[in-house]
């Protein structure tokens, strides 16, 4: 079942919002306004938005080091996101998390876990708690394809499988784990085949098409919600930027990047909406202008926000 026009416009708005947020993040990083690294989501927007469209407000997600897009897709406030990225007191984690450790509990985001694959066991634990409480909620951890070669991935999938946990593990195959291409470390072309080892459903989908992602995610989420077990969902995508903002990217050619740029999910979805006569281009232009203003206001809010008071450095430490 396809989305109605209003929901598709909301999907476009969120995809465009993620792109604008990440573009602003790159600019801030290159101007020395962000401490540490900034890993961005450009090119992968259809994956997060398509999946999160299939979720309810009370469903949970777990993100990774490239998690800005996931959080925004689940409903996080760009102002609080920007403030956290800049390490400000007004951020989601009061400046303690920064770019790669944002948790937005009010939206159902349990947090970002930058160590590869480390968020999957957290998601399995949350899914187990939900099942024990007999709640009809679903947990979605997002990881990159590099995580599929970790023990966390295999042990967690096995546990989710034997207990039929309400989990949809989304692997975003953007082709590179830092600088290592997936073909150099995995023999199989279709990572969803790995689900067969655990007797669960494995699905592979075009991660550049938000509607295709939504359809696959909706089926997987509904299956998990009714107690029929987890799904391994692979979204085939590509990151347009380097592993981090400003990276030299010596491991891939400009020709390769240009080959994938024509699959950019945002202009492709815009074209679809117009060509299918779902909305006029003026409506999309308005959404884009409104979103640019939203992100500008978010960045201004972050820049003007105070730094955390050094005297509070030990606050929120529980061990």
PyMOL commands that set and color helices and strands:
alter all, ss='L'
color gray80, all
select helices_A, chain A and resi 5-30+45-53+68-73+78-85+105-107+118-132+145-149+151-162+182-184+191-198+210-225+254-261+265-275+281-304+310-312
alter helices_A, ss='H'
color red, helices_A
select strands_A, chain A and resi 60-63+109-112+139-144+168-173+176-177+180-181+201-206+231-236
alter strands_A, ss='S'
color yellow, strands_A
deselect
rebuild
show_as cartoon
